[in-house]
Amino acid sequence: MKPILFCLLFCLSIPMWATNADSTEPAAAPFAGMDLTWVNGQNRQRDFPLSIQNVGTGVLYLDTYFNYNLAKPIDNTQTASSTIGRTSEFMLNLASFGFEANYHNVLLRLWLQTGAQLNIVQELDGSVSHGRNTSTGNLKFIREAAAGYHFDVWHGLNLEMGIFMSYIGLESYLTQENWNYQRSMISEFTPFYFQGARIQAFPSSNYKAELWLLNGWQTYNSWNTGLGLGQSNYWRPNEDLQLVANFYLGQDDRGTTRLRFHNDNSVVARYFKQGAGTISQAAVCFNVHYGFQSGEGETLENEYLTGAALSHRLWFANNTLALAMRADGLINRGLYDTPAPSPVAPNAFTDAIASMSAPSIHIAQFTVTFDVMPSDFITFRLEYLHRASNIPYFAGPGGTTSPDGWVDTPTGSWRPDLRTFEDRFTLATNVRL
């Protein structure tokens, strides 16, 4: 709680003498001159062809994939992923377009979206059933929409309100920005979007602090009367090192006083850079999470989520090729943040939970990704992934929907086919202008 309270005071007690209004030299823009295109979770574009001078920048994004699960589930449903929802099919994962402007210090951001990924992220938001006059039917098509103002304080201060991409976690909602196509498991179990307000403060050219007021943990609405509180810190002492610390506190369950706390920390470091030669860049990143729920009879020993991801990436041929490897895993004790692998119960997953005195899931994942990037605007990806869990959680050949794989077929006494491991290959294409 101390970092959150510190940032609250930090952002709300900005001294007027810090303004640049009377300075003969304007303060440098935050992270000015830094090459951040290599960072895991950051856009790798250097050129923005849809920019309008003195107004803003247009955004056009397209993400498609063909996923092949070696189990070949009969219903073609890919389970346990917020990145990929289908297998053995060509899929439009995400199509998005929009505009971002900073005109006379007025901030405007509007990015629209559609695609299959919305079915496994936005459409699962149960908070829209809290009262009336809202639904995912309208809001899910908005990737980001925010309005605000930029104040010329320190190296910048932004105040915004709207729908935002989540600040929690290292990897991005947009797969083009990540070193791997399938996100780490700990990233999959944390939010991708928030609705609320934020203050972004840049007290120096290499440090950013944010304070957030949120409706809830990946929700459009709130579960209760209380708002969530978030705090984020980015420190980039130079363009080869990024340190991140994020915090969240909120009530995120229906009609209870239960509190959820979450913290994640990241280190991303580029240890080699060379303009010519076989290897042009090399970098590593480490992301670790810890969170828990308390109240309503729960204890920290029985309701927690922890995990980590370690990644390494090499760039070749003047950054037109790249190879990334990642090992990651998580433990969710109490299963408070674990989505069910099938809507049909009972199944092997529910049987395993019932047999445990303290329900818990452990998932390990290993990923290898090869990228071909002929320009900054397009990425071709080939990826292999292996996952394993302590209880059945991944789809087997029989699928997780019905006996013949169709949602309108009666299930009767049929049970979903769940396994403790998964292997799959993914071919993806990302275009971004």
C-alpha positions as CSV (number, residue, x, y, z in Angstrom):
1,M,0.0,0.0,0.0
2,K,2.9,2.4,0.7
3,P,3.8,2.8,-3.0
4,I,0.2,3.5,-3.9
5,L,-0.2,6.1,-1.2
6,F,3.1,7.7,-2.1
7,C,2.1,8.1,-5.8
8,L,-1.3,9.5,-4.7
9,L,0.5,12.3,-2.8
10,F,3.1,12.6,-5.5
11,C,0.6,13.1,-8.4
12,L,-1.8,15.4,-6.4
13,S,0.7,17.7,-4.8
14,I,2.6,19.0,-7.9
15,P,4.3,22.3,-7.0
16,M,3.5,25.2,-9.2
17,W,7.1,26.2,-9.4
18,A,7.8,23.1,-11.4
19,T,5.9,24.4,-14.4
20,N,7.9,25.1,-17.6
21,A,5.9,28.2,-18.4
22,D,8.7,30.6,-17.5
23,S,11.6,28.4,-18.7
24,T,13.7,29.6,-21.6
25,E,14.2,26.0,-22.7
26,P,11.2,23.6,-22.8
27,A,11.7,20.3,-20.9
28,A,12.7,17.3,-23.0
29,A,9.9,15.0,-24.0
30,P,9.6,11.9,-21.9
31,F,12.1,9.2,-23.0
32,A,13.1,11.5,-25.8
33,G,15.7,10.0,-28.2
34,M,15.4,6.5,-26.8
35,D,15.0,3.5,-29.2
36,L,12.3,1.4,-27.5
37,T,11.3,-0.6,-30.5
38,W,13.2,-3.7,-29.1
39,V,11.3,-3.7,-25.8
40,N,8.9,-6.6,-25.1
41,G,5.4,-5.2,-25.1
42,Q,6.3,-2.0,-27.1
43,N,5.4,-1.0,-30.7
44,R,8.4,-1.6,-33.0
45,Q,7.4,1.0,-35.6
46,R,9.8,3.8,-36.3
47,D,7.8,5.4,-39.1
48,F,4.1,6.3,-38.9
49,P,2.7,6.8,-42.4
50,L,-0.8,7.7,-41.2
51,S,0.4,10.8,-39.3
52,I,-1.3,14.2,-39.9
53,Q,1.1,17.0,-39.2
54,N,0.4,19.0,-36.0
55,V,-2.8,17.0,-35.4
56,G,-2.1,13.3,-34.6
57,T,-1.5,9.8,-35.8
58,G,-3.8,7.3,-37.4
59,V,-3.7,3.6,-36.5
60,L,-4.4,0.6,-38.7
61,Y,-3.8,-2.9,-37.2
62,L,-4.6,-6.4,-38.5
63,D,-3.7,-9.7,-36.7
64,T,-4.5,-13.1,-38.3
65,Y,-3.4,-16.6,-37.5
66,F,-3.6,-20.3,-38.2
67,N,-3.3,-22.4,-35.0
68,Y,-2.8,-26.2,-35.1
69,N,-3.3,-28.0,-31.8
70,L,-1.8,-31.5,-32.0
71,A,-4.7,-32.9,-30.0
72,K,-7.1,-31.9,-32.8
73,P,-10.2,-31.3,-30.7
74,I,-13.4,-32.1,-32.5
75,D,-14.9,-28.7,-31.8
76,N,-11.9,-26.7,-33.1
77,T,-11.9,-24.8,-29.8
78,Q,-8.6,-23.8,-28.3
79,T,-8.9,-23.6,-24.5
80,A,-6.8,-21.9,-21.8
81,S,-5.8,-18.9,-24.0
82,S,-6.9,-15.3,-24.2
83,T,-4.8,-14.9,-27.3
84,I,-6.0,-17.8,-29.5
85,G,-9.6,-19.1,-29.5
86,R,-9.7,-21.6,-32.4
87,T,-7.6,-24.4,-33.9
88,S,-7.3,-25.9,-37.4
89,E,-8.8,-22.8,-38.9
90,F,-7.7,-19.5,-40.4
91,M,-8.8,-16.7,-38.1
92,L,-9.1,-12.9,-38.0
93,N,-7.9,-12.4,-34.5
94,L,-8.0,-8.6,-34.3
95,A,-8.7,-5.8,-36.7
96,S,-8.4,-2.3,-35.3
97,F,-8.3,1.3,-36.6
98,G,-8.3,4.6,-34.9
99,F,-6.7,8.0,-34.2
100,E,-4.6,9.5,-31.5
101,A,-4.2,13.3,-31.2
102,N,-2.5,15.9,-29.0
103,Y,-3.7,19.2,-30.3
104,H,-2.9,22.3,-28.3
105,N,-2.5,20.0,-25.2
106,V,-5.9,18.4,-25.7
107,L,-5.5,14.6,-25.7
108,L,-7.9,12.4,-27.8
109,R,-7.6,8.7,-28.4
110,L,-10.2,6.5,-30.2
111,W,-9.3,3.0,-31.4
112,L,-12.0,0.7,-32.6
113,Q,-11.7,-3.1,-32.9
114,T,-13.4,-6.3,-34.0
115,G,-12.2,-9.9,-34.4
116,A,-12.3,-13.3,-32.7
117,Q,-10.2,-12.2,-29.7
118,L,-13.1,-10.2,-28.4
119,N,-15.0,-13.5,-27.8
120,I,-12.3,-14.7,-25.3
121,V,-11.6,-11.3,-23.6
122,Q,-14.3,-8.6,-23.7
123,E,-17.4,-10.8,-24.0
124,L,-16.5,-12.6,-20.7
125,D,-17.0,-9.4,-18.7
126,G,-19.7,-10.3,-16.2
127,S,-19.7,-6.8,-14.6
128,V,-22.1,-5.5,-17.3
129,S,-24.9,-7.5,-15.5
130,H,-24.6,-5.2,-12.5
131,G,-27.8,-3.1,-13.2
132,R,-28.9,-2.0,-16.6
133,N,-28.0,0.4,-19.4
134,T,-24.7,-1.3,-20.4
135,S,-23.5,-4.3,-22.2
136,T,-20.4,-5.8,-23.9
137,G,-22.5,-5.6,-27.2
138,N,-21.5,-1.9,-27.5
139,L,-18.3,-1.5,-25.5
140,K,-16.4,-4.5,-26.8
141,F,-15.8,-2.8,-30.2
142,I,-13.8,0.0,-28.4
143,R,-10.2,-0.9,-27.9
144,E,-9.4,2.4,-26.4
145,A,-11.3,5.7,-26.0
146,A,-10.0,8.5,-23.8
147,A,-10.1,12.2,-23.5
148,G,-7.8,14.4,-21.5
149,Y,-5.4,17.3,-21.2
150,H,-1.6,17.6,-21.2
151,F,-0.2,20.0,-18.6
152,D,3.3,21.6,-19.1
153,V,4.5,20.5,-15.7
154,W,7.9,18.9,-15.2
155,H,8.5,16.8,-18.3
156,G,4.7,16.4,-18.8
157,L,1.5,15.6,-16.9
158,N,-1.5,14.0,-18.5
159,L,-5.0,13.7,-17.1
160,E,-7.3,11.3,-19.0
161,M,-10.6,9.4,-18.6
162,G,-12.1,6.6,-20.6
163,I,-11.3,3.0,-21.7
164,F,-7.6,2.1,-21.6
165,M,-5.4,-0.9,-22.2
166,S,-4.2,-2.4,-18.9
167,Y,-1.0,-1.2,-17.4
168,I,-0.6,-4.5,-15.5
169,G,1.9,-7.0,-16.9
170,L,4.7,-6.9,-19.3
171,E,3.1,-8.2,-22.5
172,S,0.7,-6.2,-24.6
173,Y,-2.9,-6.9,-25.8
174,L,-1.5,-6.4,-29.3
175,T,0.5,-9.4,-30.2
176,Q,2.6,-7.5,-32.7
177,E,4.2,-5.7,-29.7
178,N,5.3,-8.9,-27.9
179,W,8.3,-11.1,-28.5
180,N,6.0,-14.2,-28.6
181,Y,2.5,-14.6,-30.2
182,Q,1.0,-16.6,-27.3
183,R,1.3,-14.4,-24.2
184,S,2.8,-15.8,-21.0
185,M,0.4,-17.6,-18.8
186,I,0.7,-15.0,-16.0
187,S,-0.2,-12.3,-18.6
188,E,-3.2,-14.3,-19.7
189,F,-4.5,-14.4,-16.2
190,T,-4.2,-10.6,-15.7
191,P,-6.3,-7.7,-17.2
192,F,-6.2,-6.5,-20.7
193,Y,-8.4,-3.4,-20.3
194,F,-9.8,-1.0,-17.7
195,Q,-12.4,1.7,-17.6
196,G,-11.6,4.7,-15.4
197,A,-9.2,7.7,-15.1
198,R,-5.5,8.1,-14.8
199,I,-2.8,10.7,-14.1
200,Q,0.5,10.2,-15.9
201,A,3.4,12.3,-14.4
202,F,6.9,12.6,-15.9
203,P,9.0,14.2,-13.2
204,S,12.1,13.5,-15.2
205,S,12.9,12.6,-18.8
206,N,13.4,8.9,-17.9
207,Y,10.8,8.2,-15.3
208,K,7.0,7.9,-15.5
209,A,4.5,7.4,-12.6
210,E,0.8,6.8,-13.0
211,L,-2.1,6.8,-10.7
212,W,-5.3,5.0,-11.7
213,L,-9.0,5.0,-10.5
214,L,-10.7,2.0,-12.0
215,N,-14.1,0.3,-12.1
216,G,-12.5,-3.1,-11.6
217,W,-10.2,-5.9,-12.7
218,Q,-10.7,-6.1,-16.4
219,T,-14.3,-4.7,-16.2
220,Y,-16.3,-2.1,-17.9
221,N,-18.5,-1.7,-14.8
222,S,-17.9,-2.2,-11.1
223,W,-18.8,-5.2,-9.0
224,N,-19.5,-3.2,-5.9
225,T,-19.7,0.4,-4.8
226,G,-16.0,0.8,-4.4
227,L,-13.5,1.8,-7.1
228,G,-10.2,0.1,-7.8
229,L,-6.9,1.9,-7.2
230,G,-3.8,1.4,-9.4
231,Q,-0.3,2.7,-9.5
232,S,2.5,2.2,-12.1
233,N,6.2,3.1,-12.4
234,Y,8.4,3.1,-15.5
235,W,12.1,3.9,-15.2
236,R,14.3,3.9,-18.2
237,P,17.8,5.2,-17.2
238,N,18.9,4.6,-20.8
239,E,17.5,2.9,-23.9
240,D,19.0,-0.5,-23.0
241,L,17.2,-0.9,-19.7
242,Q,13.6,-0.7,-18.5
243,L,12.4,-1.3,-14.9
244,V,8.7,-1.5,-14.2
245,A,6.6,-1.9,-10.9
246,N,2.8,-2.0,-11.0
247,F,0.2,-2.3,-8.2
248,Y,-3.5,-2.8,-8.0
249,L,-6.1,-2.9,-5.1
250,G,-9.8,-3.3,-5.6
251,Q,-13.1,-5.1,-4.7
252,D,-13.7,-7.6,-7.5
253,D,-16.4,-9.9,-6.6
254,R,-20.2,-9.7,-6.7
255,G,-21.7,-8.4,-3.5
256,T,-18.9,-9.0,-1.1
257,T,-16.3,-7.0,0.8
258,R,-13.4,-9.2,-0.6
259,L,-10.3,-7.2,-1.5
260,R,-7.9,-8.1,-4.3
261,F,-4.2,-7.0,-4.4
262,H,-1.9,-7.5,-7.3
263,N,1.7,-6.5,-8.0
264,D,4.0,-7.2,-11.0
265,N,7.6,-6.2,-11.6
266,S,9.6,-6.4,-14.8
267,V,13.2,-6.0,-15.9
268,V,13.9,-5.7,-19.7
269,A,17.5,-5.4,-20.8
270,R,19.2,-5.2,-24.1
271,Y,22.8,-6.4,-23.7
272,F,24.0,-6.4,-27.3
273,K,23.5,-4.0,-30.2
274,Q,25.4,-4.0,-33.4
275,G,24.4,-2.4,-36.7
276,A,26.1,-5.0,-38.9
277,G,26.8,-8.6,-38.5
278,T,24.9,-11.9,-38.1
279,I,23.4,-10.9,-34.8
280,S,22.2,-7.4,-34.7
281,Q,20.6,-7.2,-31.2
282,A,20.1,-9.4,-28.1
283,A,17.9,-8.8,-25.1
284,V,16.3,-10.6,-22.0
285,C,13.3,-9.8,-19.9
286,F,12.0,-11.1,-16.6
287,N,8.4,-10.5,-15.4
288,V,7.2,-11.7,-11.9
289,H,3.7,-11.4,-10.4
290,Y,2.1,-11.8,-7.0
291,G,-1.5,-11.2,-5.9
292,F,-4.0,-12.4,-3.4
293,Q,-7.6,-12.1,-2.3
294,S,-8.7,-11.6,1.4
295,G,-11.9,-11.3,3.3
296,E,-15.1,-13.3,3.3
297,G,-13.4,-16.1,5.2
298,E,-10.4,-16.4,2.8
299,T,-6.8,-16.4,3.9
300,L,-3.6,-15.4,2.0
301,E,-2.5,-19.1,2.1
302,N,-5.6,-20.2,0.2
303,E,-6.3,-17.4,-2.3
304,Y,-3.2,-16.2,-4.2
305,L,-1.8,-16.0,-7.7
306,T,1.9,-16.0,-8.5
307,G,4.0,-16.6,-11.5
308,A,7.0,-15.5,-13.6
309,A,8.2,-15.4,-17.2
310,L,11.8,-15.4,-18.5
311,S,12.4,-14.5,-22.1
312,H,15.4,-14.2,-24.4
313,R,15.4,-12.7,-27.9
314,L,18.0,-12.5,-30.7
315,W,17.7,-10.3,-33.8
316,F,19.4,-11.2,-37.0
317,A,20.1,-9.6,-40.5
318,N,19.7,-6.0,-39.5
319,N,16.6,-6.8,-37.3
320,T,14.6,-8.4,-40.1
321,L,14.7,-11.8,-38.4
322,A,14.3,-12.7,-34.7
323,L,14.2,-15.8,-32.5
324,A,12.6,-15.6,-29.1
325,M,12.4,-18.3,-26.4
326,R,10.3,-18.0,-23.2
327,A,9.8,-20.2,-20.2
328,D,7.0,-19.2,-17.8
329,G,4.5,-20.6,-15.3
330,L,2.0,-19.7,-12.6
331,I,0.3,-21.0,-9.5
332,N,-3.3,-20.0,-8.7
333,R,-4.3,-21.2,-5.3
334,G,-8.1,-21.0,-4.7
335,L,-8.7,-20.7,-8.5
336,Y,-10.2,-17.2,-8.1
337,D,-8.6,-16.1,-11.4
338,T,-8.7,-19.3,-13.3
339,P,-11.3,-19.6,-16.2
340,A,-13.1,-22.9,-16.5
341,P,-11.8,-25.0,-19.5
342,S,-15.4,-26.0,-20.5
343,P,-18.9,-24.8,-19.8
344,V,-20.0,-28.5,-19.4
345,A,-19.7,-30.0,-15.9
346,P,-18.9,-32.2,-14.3
347,N,-15.5,-32.9,-16.0
348,A,-12.0,-33.9,-15.1
349,F,-11.2,-30.4,-14.1
350,T,-14.1,-30.1,-11.6
351,D,-13.3,-33.6,-10.4
352,A,-9.7,-32.7,-9.6
353,I,-10.8,-29.5,-7.8
354,A,-13.3,-31.5,-5.7
355,S,-10.6,-33.9,-4.6
356,M,-8.3,-31.2,-3.3
357,S,-8.5,-29.8,0.3
358,A,-7.1,-26.5,-1.1
359,P,-7.8,-26.2,-4.9
360,S,-4.8,-25.1,-6.9
361,I,-3.6,-25.1,-10.5
362,H,0.0,-25.1,-11.6
363,I,0.7,-24.4,-15.3
364,A,4.1,-24.4,-17.0
365,Q,4.7,-23.2,-20.6
366,F,7.6,-23.2,-23.0
367,T,7.5,-21.2,-26.3
368,V,9.8,-20.7,-29.3
369,T,9.0,-18.0,-31.8
370,F,10.6,-17.2,-35.1
371,D,9.8,-13.8,-36.7
372,V,10.3,-12.6,-40.3
373,M,10.1,-8.8,-40.5
374,P,10.8,-7.5,-44.0
375,S,9.6,-4.0,-42.8
376,D,8.5,-2.2,-39.7
377,F,4.9,-2.7,-40.8
378,I,4.5,-6.5,-41.1
379,T,5.6,-9.5,-39.1
380,F,5.3,-13.2,-40.1
381,R,5.5,-15.6,-37.2
382,L,6.0,-19.3,-36.7
383,E,5.6,-20.5,-33.1
384,Y,5.8,-23.8,-31.2
385,L,4.3,-24.0,-27.7
386,H,4.2,-26.7,-25.0
387,R,2.1,-26.5,-21.8
388,A,1.5,-28.7,-18.9
389,S,-0.6,-28.5,-15.8
390,N,-1.1,-30.5,-12.5
391,I,-4.8,-31.1,-13.2
392,P,-6.6,-31.7,-16.5
393,Y,-7.0,-28.2,-18.2
394,F,-6.3,-28.5,-21.9
395,A,-8.6,-29.8,-24.7
396,G,-8.1,-33.4,-25.9
397,P,-9.4,-34.9,-29.2
398,G,-13.0,-35.1,-27.8
399,G,-13.2,-31.4,-27.4
400,T,-14.9,-29.4,-24.7
401,T,-18.3,-28.5,-26.2
402,S,-20.5,-31.5,-27.0
403,P,-20.2,-35.1,-28.4
404,D,-20.0,-33.9,-32.0
405,G,-18.5,-30.4,-31.2
406,W,-21.5,-28.3,-31.9
407,V,-23.1,-26.0,-29.3
408,D,-26.7,-27.0,-30.1
409,T,-26.0,-30.8,-29.6
410,P,-27.4,-32.1,-26.2
411,T,-24.5,-33.1,-23.9
412,G,-26.5,-35.5,-21.7
413,S,-24.0,-37.6,-19.7
414,W,-21.1,-36.7,-22.1
415,R,-18.0,-35.3,-20.4
416,P,-15.4,-32.9,-22.0
417,D,-12.1,-34.4,-22.9
418,L,-9.5,-32.6,-20.8
419,R,-5.7,-33.3,-20.6
420,T,-2.8,-32.2,-18.5
421,F,-0.6,-31.2,-21.5
422,E,-0.8,-29.4,-24.8
423,D,1.4,-29.0,-27.9
424,R,0.6,-26.7,-30.8
425,F,2.0,-24.7,-33.7
426,T,0.9,-21.2,-34.8
427,L,1.5,-19.3,-38.0
428,A,0.5,-15.6,-37.7
429,T,0.7,-12.4,-39.7
430,N,0.6,-8.9,-38.2
431,V,0.2,-5.7,-40.1
432,R,0.4,-2.3,-38.5
433,L,0.5,1.2,-40.0
